[in-house]
């Protein structure tokens, strides 16, 4: 699946999440992967960029995006 399709899928399934919050979540997971975290996907990760892998994990629901709120104070 293309990156644009994955992004659209995530944003459609999570109406309270915007693309900037998604970018932050992908960046955090990407850092974890680059610092030695094991991928939660059952794929060969040697030829996949960490940012793409992080987005795929979020799209599959293997990594939850939390910590964002709709309340403004």
N, C-alpha and C positions, 0 to 999 in steps of 0.2 A: 504494500500500500504506500502511496506517495505521502510525503511529509505534510503536504497541504491537506490531504484527505484525513490524515491522522489528527491534525490540529482541528479541523472542522468537526470531526467525530467527538473529540474531547469537549469542545466548546458547546456542541449540541446537547451532549449528555449531562453537562454541568452548567445550567443556565446562570448560576451565581458566580461563575468563574469567567473572568475576562482574559484577553490574550496577554496582557501584561503580567497578570498573576500566573498564568501558565508559563510564561517565559521565565519567571523567577523560579517556579517549581522545577522546570527542566534544567535550569542552571544549577540548582542545588543538587539534584540527582546526578547530573553530569559530573559535578565535583566529587560526589561520593564514588561514582564509578571509576573516575580517574585516580582516586586515592585508594583503590584496591577492593571496593565493594564488589560482590558477586552479582551478576545480572540475574534477575528473576525470570527471564525468558529462557526457554529451552532452545536456543539457537547458537550457532557458531558466531561469537562476538568479535573474532579477530579482524573481520573486514567491515565492521559497522562502527561508525563514529559514535562517540559516547553521547553526544546530544541527540542523535537519531535513536539510539538505544533507550535513552531516558524517555523520549517522547513515546516510543512504542510501549514501554512498560506502563506509562500513565494511561495510554489509550486502552490497554488490555485490563486496566483496573488492578494491576499488580502493585502499583505505587499510588497511594492516596495523596491527594492534594488537600491539605488542611491548614488551618491557621488564618484564613482570610474571613473577614466578617463584613456584612453589609451595613453595619452601624457606623455612623460618623459622629464623633463627639467633638 
